[in-house]
Structures are given as structure tokens and as C-alpha cells.
Amino acid sequence: MNTSKDNKGHRQRLREKFLKNGLDGFLDYEIIELLLTLGTPRKDCKQSAKDALKKFGSLKAVLEAEPTELKEIKGIGDNNVFGLKIAQSVSRRYLADRIIDQDFIRSADEVIDYLKHNLRDKSREVFLVIYLNGRNQILKMEELFQGTLTTSAVYPREVVKRALVNDAAALVFVHNHPSGNPNPSKDDLTITKKLKEAAQAIDVSVHDHLIIAGNDVYSFADHGLI
């Protein structure tokens, strides 16, 4: 039995299926298998894909897994991890590019999708700023700080500086809670107040502060805190 020929034919069928109908009709393990073959196009990746799905529980979890954890699975090496991680990175860039120049309010669902995708798997807190122009269009999104957010870790002066550099008329602050609890802490409330005051000093509005906790989102504006 020519296993190499069978593997080649199987991979080719997967690729033709994707080119014809996209991911419609693909099982999750087949999507993982397709990505793994980007790194090792001559290798049978079906069992490794099934093992990865079993270990992590979902396609999303496989894509968000740490490389060291992925490589614990038999048959997955650095080249295979490349296939998975480049797919994740491209999807994040795509989601980000979709919302640049869009109205923040009208594109709120797409913005939230991007933020969830970008932040929900972070193991530490990350603070982002979304810069808006005078028509509330998104100019840019930028990560400014990392680590537990305290009044000593977030610098209003730096936020003001970046707002001026990006010629922003308004700002939206975003950070994540790796704990999964979306409710703001006392430090979150204090930092938001200081940042809003600093922005107002240069005539820049603050529209919202969003906390991303897994699939949950807390809006300071919706709760009357902005």
C-alpha cells in the first residue's frame, strides 16, 4: 500500500474542497489538519489534528494554545505550529483592517469581535486605545501598556501624547480581565477618571472604556461611568 500517495491524495482533496466551498462542510479537525499541512505538506496530519482537538476541546482553543502546549502532541512540531499561528494572526489582522476608517458606533459589533478575538486568550492584562476622528471614524488601535492595571502602570501623559500624535478627537479605552470577571475594579475606576480628565485637558473626548473578559464585555458608558 502506497501510504505516501494516499496522503498526497487526501491532502489534495482537502485543498480542492476548500477552494471550491471555503470551510463549509469542514469538520473542525479537518480545518486543523489543513493548517498543520502548511508546515509539513508531505506529512499525514490527520491524527495529530484529531489529538489536538481532543486535547484542547475546540478549534478556537487549538488556535489560541501556546506553542509549547501544541508541541506536546505527537506529530506537531515548529513548522506545524507556524501553520496554526499564521492563520490566527492573519484572521486578527483581517478583523482589525475591517474596522479602520469605519464609524465606531455603527461598527460596534465588528469592533467587539476583533477585541474578543485579540484579547480573550491573553494571560496578562493589556491596555489598548482606539483613536477616533471628529466623525467618530476609527483612525487606529494601539496597545500602550501591559501588566496588572494600577495607577502606577498606566500613564495619562503617554495616552495624551499618543492622542496628539494620532490627531484624535475622541478615545475609547480597552483592557482585558484574564480572570474572566468583566466587572471593573477600584483601580479601573480610578484610572478611567484620571485618563478622562487628562484627555479633556487637551479637548479630546472619551467615549467609553471597555473591559473584555472572555466573551463578556463591560461598557463604562452603558453603566453611566463615562
C-alpha positions, 0 to 999 in steps of 0.5 A: 500500500502506497501510504505516501500517495494516499496522503498526497491524495487526501491532502489534495482533496482537502485543498480542492474542497476548500477552494471550491466551498471555503470551510463549509462542510469542514469538520473542525479537525479537518480545518486543523489538519489543513493548517498543520499541512502548511508546515509539513505538506508531505506529512499525514496530519490527520491524527495529530489534528484529531489529538489536538482537538481532543486535547484542547476541546475546540478549534478556537482553543487549538488556535489560541494554545501556546506553542509549547502546549501544541508541541506536546502532541505527537506529530506537531512540531515548529513548522506545524505550529507556524501553520496554526499561528499564521492563520490566527494572526492573519484572521486578527489582522483581517478583523482589525483592517475591517474596522479602520476608517469605519464609524465606531458606533455603527461598527460596534459589533465588528469592533467587539469581535476583533477585541474578543478575538485579540484579547480573550486568550491573553494571560496578562492584562493589556491596555489598548486605545482606539483613536477616533476622528471628529466623525467618530471614524476609527483612525487606529488601535494601539496597545500602550501598556501591559501588566496588572492595571494600577495607577502606577502602570498606566500613564495619562501623559503617554495616552495624551501624547499618543492622542496628539500624535494620532490627531484624535478627537475622541478615545475609547479605552480597552483592557482585558480581565484574564480572570474572566470577571468583566466587572471593573475594579477600584483601580479601573475606576480610578484610572478611567477618571484620571485618563478622562480628565487628562484627555479633556485637558487637551479637548479630546473626548472619551467615549467609553472604556471597555473591559473584555473578559472572555466573551463578556464585555463591560461598557463604562458608558452603558453603566453611566461611568463615562 
